[in-house]
Amino acid sequence: MRRRRPPRAWTGTPGAPDPAELAGPAGLTVEVLRGDDDTAEAVTPPASARDWRFYWSLLTPERQARILGVVEARLGSLTVVLDRLLDPHNTAAILRTSEGLGIARAHVISHEEQDVLAHRRVTQDAHKWLEVELHASGAAAAQALKARGFEVWAGHLDDKAILYTALPADRPLALLFGNEHEGPSHETLASCTGSFRIPMAGFTQSFNVSVAAGMALAQAARARRAFLKTAGDLPAPERLLLQERFTLLAAKLARRVKPGA
């Protein structure tokens, strides 16, 4: 039997990340949601118990606190756009990083040459942890996000690119990462607010896209939380929906509830 993790030292909401760190929560994992007891006795809910609150009552206080802490730290004002990535492993890595940093939503544009089945599996799995919205093109995604109040900055090496550490933190921000070989299209770049770059000290010309995304998103999340002076920014209705989703997933992973009934 695995040992339970000790509680955090700070005295805020149980399970939430320390706002002083402002680095985002550890992501939800199967182990966290399932808890230590993989052999918990199955419980069959009564036929009338269709509300997620029934399943919430079956979770241990530790798991309830962890779910509430992760929900509390979700950022809706920072997002990522993956524009025609070829490698599903890069897509999966960036989505996992985004969730681990507490980002609530991601945006994905498919590539005509990609392994459709592999990418479909990646996005379906990611839907368990964060919202994934599909778009027809990078330009369409940028335009849609700008209409929602986001500034959209593309990772791209050009004369006007600013340092990733200079990206604005005082407004909703979307970071766009283009195809591994081609980068963002001209149309996509024209639809973005601007471009940013990550300085390099070696001979290689660029970082792997998943590495670049991790570096830029971690910096943006830290800066955004520092500006907000809070770990997360989702409105109450969205936090409740996340609590419901994670509760149902936790109940399923714990195998506490029999199907049917």
C-alpha positions as CSV (number, residue, x, y, z in Angstrom):
1,M,0.0,0.0,0.0
2,R,1.4,3.4,-1.0
3,R,1.8,6.0,1.7
4,R,-0.3,9.1,1.6
5,R,1.5,12.4,0.8
6,P,1.9,14.7,3.8
7,P,-0.2,17.8,3.8
8,R,1.3,21.1,2.5
9,A,2.8,23.4,5.1
10,W,0.9,26.6,4.2
11,T,-2.5,27.2,5.9
12,G,-4.6,28.1,2.9
13,T,-7.2,25.9,1.2
14,P,-6.2,22.3,1.7
15,G,-4.7,20.8,-1.4
16,A,-4.2,24.1,-3.2
17,P,-0.7,25.2,-4.3
18,D,1.1,27.8,-2.2
19,P,0.3,31.2,-3.8
20,A,3.8,32.3,-2.7
21,E,5.3,29.9,-5.2
22,L,2.9,30.9,-8.0
23,A,4.2,28.0,-10.1
24,G,1.0,26.1,-10.5
25,P,-0.2,22.9,-9.0
26,A,1.1,19.4,-9.5
27,G,-1.2,17.9,-12.1
28,L,-4.0,15.5,-11.4
29,T,-2.8,12.0,-11.8
30,V,-4.4,8.6,-11.8
31,E,-2.7,7.9,-8.5
32,V,-4.0,11.1,-6.9
33,L,-7.5,10.6,-8.0
34,R,-7.6,6.9,-7.2
35,G,-6.0,7.3,-3.8
36,D,-4.0,4.7,-2.0
37,D,-6.7,2.0,-1.7
38,D,-7.1,0.3,-5.1
39,T,-9.2,-2.5,-3.6
40,A,-11.9,-0.4,-2.0
41,E,-15.2,-2.1,-1.7
42,A,-17.5,-1.3,-4.5
43,V,-20.5,0.8,-3.7
44,T,-23.7,0.7,-5.8
45,P,-25.6,4.0,-5.7
46,P,-29.4,3.9,-5.3
47,A,-31.3,4.3,-8.6
48,S,-32.2,7.9,-7.6
49,A,-28.6,8.9,-6.9
50,R,-27.6,10.4,-10.3
51,D,-26.1,13.6,-8.9
52,W,-22.3,13.8,-8.8
53,R,-22.5,14.8,-5.2
54,F,-23.3,11.2,-4.3
55,Y,-19.9,10.2,-5.7
56,W,-18.2,13.1,-4.0
57,S,-19.4,11.7,-0.7
58,L,-17.5,8.5,-1.4
59,L,-14.1,10.2,-1.8
60,T,-11.7,10.5,1.1
61,P,-11.2,13.9,2.6
62,E,-7.6,13.9,1.1
63,R,-8.9,13.4,-2.4
64,Q,-11.7,15.9,-2.0
65,A,-9.1,18.5,-0.8
66,R,-6.8,17.7,-3.7
67,I,-9.5,18.1,-6.3
68,L,-10.7,21.4,-4.8
69,G,-7.1,22.6,-4.7
70,V,-6.5,21.8,-8.4
71,V,-9.8,23.4,-9.4
72,E,-9.0,26.5,-7.4
73,A,-5.7,26.9,-9.2
74,R,-7.0,26.6,-12.8
75,L,-6.2,29.5,-15.1
76,G,-8.7,30.4,-17.7
77,S,-6.8,33.5,-18.8
78,L,-3.8,31.6,-20.1
79,T,-4.1,29.1,-22.9
80,V,-2.0,27.3,-25.6
81,V,-2.6,26.8,-29.3
82,L,-1.1,23.9,-31.1
83,D,-1.0,24.6,-34.8
84,R,-0.7,21.6,-37.1
85,L,1.8,19.6,-35.0
86,L,2.9,16.4,-36.8
87,D,4.1,14.4,-33.8
88,P,1.3,13.2,-31.5
89,H,4.0,12.8,-28.8
90,N,4.7,16.5,-28.9
91,T,0.9,17.2,-28.7
92,A,0.6,14.9,-25.7
93,A,3.6,16.3,-23.9
94,I,2.4,19.9,-24.3
95,L,-1.2,19.1,-23.2
96,R,0.2,17.3,-20.1
97,T,2.5,20.2,-19.3
98,S,-0.4,22.6,-19.7
99,E,-2.6,20.6,-17.3
100,G,0.3,20.4,-14.9
101,L,0.7,24.2,-14.9
102,G,-3.0,24.6,-14.2
103,I,-4.1,25.8,-17.6
104,A,-7.8,25.2,-18.1
105,R,-8.1,25.0,-21.9
106,A,-6.0,24.2,-25.0
107,H,-6.6,24.7,-28.7
108,V,-5.6,22.3,-31.4
109,I,-5.4,22.5,-35.2
110,S,-5.0,19.2,-37.0
111,H,-2.4,18.6,-39.7
112,E,-3.5,17.0,-43.0
113,E,-0.5,14.6,-42.8
114,Q,-0.8,13.6,-39.2
115,D,-1.7,10.2,-37.8
116,V,-5.3,11.0,-37.2
117,L,-6.0,8.1,-34.9
118,A,-3.0,8.9,-32.7
119,H,-4.0,12.5,-32.4
120,R,-7.6,11.6,-31.7
121,R,-6.5,9.4,-28.8
122,V,-4.3,12.2,-27.4
123,T,-7.0,14.8,-27.4
124,Q,-9.6,12.4,-26.1
125,D,-7.4,11.5,-23.1
126,A,-6.6,15.2,-22.6
127,H,-10.3,15.9,-22.3
128,K,-10.3,14.2,-19.0
129,W,-8.1,16.8,-17.5
130,L,-8.6,20.0,-19.5
131,E,-10.8,21.4,-22.2
132,V,-9.5,20.9,-25.7
133,E,-11.1,23.0,-28.5
134,L,-10.5,22.1,-32.1
135,H,-10.1,24.8,-34.9
136,A,-10.0,24.7,-38.7
137,S,-6.7,26.7,-38.9
138,G,-4.2,28.6,-36.8
139,A,-5.6,31.9,-38.1
140,A,-9.2,30.9,-37.2
141,A,-8.0,29.9,-33.7
142,A,-6.2,33.3,-33.3
143,Q,-9.1,35.3,-34.5
144,A,-11.5,33.4,-32.2
145,L,-9.3,33.9,-29.2
146,K,-8.8,37.6,-29.9
147,A,-12.6,38.0,-30.1
148,R,-12.7,36.6,-26.6
149,G,-10.2,39.2,-25.3
150,F,-6.9,37.2,-25.6
151,E,-3.7,38.5,-27.0
152,V,-2.3,35.7,-29.2
153,W,1.5,35.5,-29.5
154,A,3.2,33.0,-31.7
155,G,6.5,31.3,-31.0
156,H,8.5,32.4,-34.1
157,L,11.9,33.7,-34.9
158,D,11.6,37.1,-36.7
159,D,12.9,40.6,-36.4
160,K,10.0,41.7,-34.3
161,A,9.9,38.8,-31.9
162,I,10.0,39.8,-28.3
163,L,11.6,37.8,-25.5
164,Y,9.3,35.2,-23.9
165,T,10.0,36.8,-20.6
166,A,8.5,40.1,-21.9
167,L,5.1,38.7,-22.8
168,P,2.3,40.6,-21.1
169,A,0.9,39.3,-17.8
170,D,-1.8,41.9,-17.2
171,R,-4.3,40.5,-19.8
172,P,-5.5,37.1,-21.1
173,L,-2.8,35.5,-23.1
174,A,-2.6,32.7,-25.7
175,L,0.7,31.2,-26.8
176,L,0.7,29.6,-30.3
177,F,3.2,26.9,-31.4
178,G,3.4,25.9,-35.0
179,N,4.3,22.9,-37.0
180,E,7.7,21.4,-36.1
181,H,9.2,21.9,-39.5
182,E,7.3,24.9,-41.0
183,G,6.3,26.9,-38.0
184,P,3.1,29.0,-38.1
185,S,1.8,29.9,-41.5
186,H,2.0,33.5,-42.8
187,E,-1.8,33.7,-42.5
188,T,-1.6,32.6,-38.9
189,L,1.2,35.0,-38.0
190,A,-0.8,37.9,-39.6
191,S,-3.8,37.0,-37.3
192,C,-1.6,37.0,-34.1
193,T,-0.9,39.9,-31.9
194,G,2.8,39.4,-32.3
195,S,5.6,36.8,-32.0
196,F,8.1,35.8,-29.2
197,R,11.3,34.0,-29.0
198,I,13.3,32.0,-26.5
199,P,17.0,32.9,-26.5
200,M,19.5,30.2,-27.1
201,A,23.2,29.9,-26.1
202,G,24.1,26.8,-28.1
203,F,24.7,25.9,-31.7
204,T,21.2,24.4,-32.3
205,Q,18.8,26.7,-33.9
206,S,15.7,25.9,-31.9
207,F,14.3,23.9,-29.0
208,N,11.9,21.0,-29.5
209,V,8.4,22.4,-29.7
210,S,7.3,20.6,-26.5
211,V,10.4,22.0,-24.6
212,A,9.8,25.5,-25.9
213,A,6.1,25.3,-25.0
214,G,7.0,24.1,-21.5
215,M,9.5,26.9,-20.9
216,A,7.2,29.7,-22.3
217,L,4.0,28.4,-20.6
218,A,5.7,28.0,-17.2
219,Q,7.0,31.6,-17.4
220,A,3.6,32.9,-18.5
221,A,1.8,31.1,-15.8
222,R,4.1,32.3,-13.1
223,A,3.8,35.9,-14.4
224,R,0.1,35.7,-14.7
225,R,-0.4,34.4,-11.2
226,A,1.9,37.0,-9.8
227,F,-0.2,39.7,-11.5
228,L,-3.5,38.2,-10.3
229,K,-2.0,37.6,-6.8
230,T,-4.0,34.3,-6.8
231,A,-3.4,30.8,-8.0
232,G,-6.5,30.6,-10.3
233,D,-9.1,32.8,-12.0
234,L,-12.0,30.6,-13.1
235,P,-15.5,32.0,-12.2
236,A,-17.5,30.0,-9.7
237,P,-19.8,28.2,-12.3
238,E,-16.7,26.9,-14.1
239,R,-15.1,25.7,-10.9
240,L,-18.2,23.8,-10.0
241,L,-18.2,22.1,-13.4
242,L,-14.6,21.1,-13.0
243,Q,-15.3,19.7,-9.5
244,E,-18.1,17.6,-11.0
245,R,-15.9,16.3,-13.8
246,F,-13.0,15.4,-11.6
247,T,-15.3,13.8,-9.0
248,L,-16.8,11.5,-11.6
249,L,-13.4,10.6,-12.9
250,A,-12.1,9.9,-9.4
251,A,-15.0,7.7,-8.6
252,K,-14.4,5.7,-11.8
253,L,-10.7,5.3,-11.2
254,A,-11.3,4.2,-7.7
255,R,-13.7,1.5,-8.9
256,R,-15.9,2.3,-6.0
257,V,-19.1,2.5,-8.0
258,K,-20.4,-0.4,-10.0
259,P,-21.7,0.4,-13.5
260,G,-25.4,0.3,-14.1
261,A,-27.8,0.6,-11.2
